[in-house]
Amino acid sequence: MKIAPTDTEDYEFLRQSAELAEARGLPNFDHLKEPIARWNYIRIANEVAVTVGKARLLDWGCGYGQMTYLLRRRGLEVTACDIGNPEAALPDVPLCRGLGVQGIRHPYELPFADASFDAVLSCGVLEHVEEDSPDGSEARSLSEIRRVLRPEGFLLIYYLPQRASWQEALTRRLDLGYSHSRRFTCREISDLLRTSGYRVKRVRRANLFPRNLPAAPSLVRKLYGAMSRPLLAADAILCSVPGLNRIAGVLEIVAQRA
C-alpha cells in the first residue's frame, strides 16, 4: 500500500477524532479504533477515487462520515445521507464537523432526483437493510439506488459480510461481540445486483486479517497496529488465493447501472 502525504494527514485526522471520541466516552467509534481500520478506509477512498474520478457521489448511510471526509479530500462532490436526523446526533469531534448530512426516512425513499449521481457508495450498509420487495423479486434498496444513479453510474460496495467468514463464525461461537445476521456469498450478491438492474464488474474478497480487535490484549493490539500496512498488503495477496479467500471477512463489489 503506497502512502501519499495526504494519506498520512488523513490517518492522523482519523486517529485524533477516534482518540478524542474514546476519551469522551462516545459510543460507536470502534470502527476507527484500530490503526489497520483507519488505513483500510484510506485504501478504500483511494480506490474509489481512481474508479470514479471527480464524480458526484452519494455516501449512502454515511454514519460518522469518515468516507465522506476522505472522498471530499480527494476531489469528489460528496452528498452524505443517513437514516433519521443524523446531524442532531453527531458527536462534537473534528471528523463530524461540517459534514452536512441529509436525513432520509429509509433506504427505499431517497430524496434525490433520478440520475442525480455518478456513483453511490455503500460502506458497511447494505447488509443492514431489508433485502427484498414485497413480491420477493427485487431488492428495494438497490432499486432506489439505481434510480438516483445516472446510466453507467457506479455502485461501490465495501465491508459486505461474507457468508463463510472465519471472524464472523468465531465471534458468534465465543460471543465476542456483534456479528452480522445477514451475510453473502459472491454468487448471492452478484445475482441480487443483476436482478436489480446492474452489471457486476468485480467481486473480490478482503479482510482475511481482522480490522477490529475488541477482545485482544493491549500489547497484541499495539503490535498489530504497528504492522497495519504490511498486513493490508499481505491481505490483498492472501485474499486472491482460491479456497483460502472463502473464509475472508468481507466482499468488495464494483457494479454499474445497466
C-alpha positions, 0 to 999 in steps of 0.5 A, spaced: 500 500 500 503 506 497 502 512 502 501 519 499 502 525 504 495 526 504 494 519 506 498 520 512 494 527 514 488 523 513 490 517 518 492 522 523 485 526 522 482 519 523 486 517 529 485 524 533 477 524 532 477 516 534 482 518 540 478 524 542 471 520 541 474 514 546 476 519 551 469 522 551 466 516 552 462 516 545 459 510 543 460 507 536 467 509 534 470 502 534 470 502 527 476 507 527 479 504 533 484 500 530 490 503 526 489 497 520 481 500 520 483 507 519 488 505 513 483 500 510 478 506 509 484 510 506 485 504 501 478 504 500 477 512 498 483 511 494 480 506 490 474 509 489 477 515 487 481 512 481 474 508 479 470 514 479 474 520 478 471 527 480 464 524 480 458 526 484 457 521 489 452 519 494 455 516 501 449 512 502 448 511 510 454 515 511 454 514 519 460 518 522 462 520 515 469 518 515 468 516 507 465 522 506 471 526 509 476 522 505 472 522 498 471 530 499 479 530 500 480 527 494 476 531 489 469 528 489 462 532 490 460 528 496 452 528 498 452 524 505 445 521 507 443 517 513 437 514 516 433 519 521 436 526 523 443 524 523 446 531 524 442 532 531 446 526 533 453 527 531 458 527 536 462 534 537 469 531 534 473 534 528 471 528 523 463 530 524 464 537 523 461 540 517 459 534 514 452 536 512 448 530 512 441 529 509 436 525 513 432 520 509 426 516 512 429 509 509 433 506 504 427 505 499 425 513 499 431 517 497 430 524 496 434 525 490 432 526 483 433 520 478 440 520 475 442 525 480 449 521 481 455 518 478 456 513 483 453 511 490 457 508 495 455 503 500 460 502 506 458 497 511 450 498 509 447 494 505 447 488 509 443 492 514 437 493 510 431 489 508 433 485 502 427 484 498 420 487 495 414 485 497 413 480 491 420 477 493 423 479 486 427 485 487 431 488 492 428 495 494 434 498 496 438 497 490 432 499 486 432 506 489 439 506 488 439 505 481 434 510 480 438 516 483 444 513 479 445 516 472 446 510 466 453 507 467 453 510 474 457 506 479 455 502 485 461 501 490 460 496 495 465 495 501 465 491 508 459 486 505 459 480 510 461 474 507 457 468 508 463 463 510 467 468 514 472 465 519 471 472 524 464 472 523 463 464 525 468 465 531 465 471 534 458 468 534 461 461 537 465 465 543 460 471 543 465 476 542 461 481 540 456 483 534 456 479 528 452 480 522 445 476 521 445 477 514 451 475 510 453 473 502 456 469 498 459 472 491 454 468 487 448 471 492 450 478 491 452 478 484 445 475 482 441 480 487 445 486 483 443 483 476 436 482 478 436 489 480 438 492 474 446 492 474 452 489 471 457 486 476 464 488 474 468 485 480 467 481 486 473 480 490 474 478 497 478 482 503 479 482 510 482 475 511 486 479 517 481 482 522 480 490 522 477 490 529 480 487 535 475 488 541 477 482 545 485 482 544 490 484 549 493 491 549 500 489 547 497 484 541 493 490 539 499 495 539 503 490 535 498 489 530 497 496 529 504 497 528 504 492 522 497 495 519 500 496 512 504 490 511 498 486 513 493 490 508 498 488 503 499 481 505 491 481 505 490 483 498 495 477 496 492 472 501 485 474 499 486 472 491 488 465 493 482 460 491 479 456 497 483 460 502 479 467 500 472 463 502 473 464 509 475 472 508 471 477 512 468 481 507 466 482 499 468 488 495 463 489 489 464 494 483 457 494 479 454 499 474 447 501 472 445 497 466 
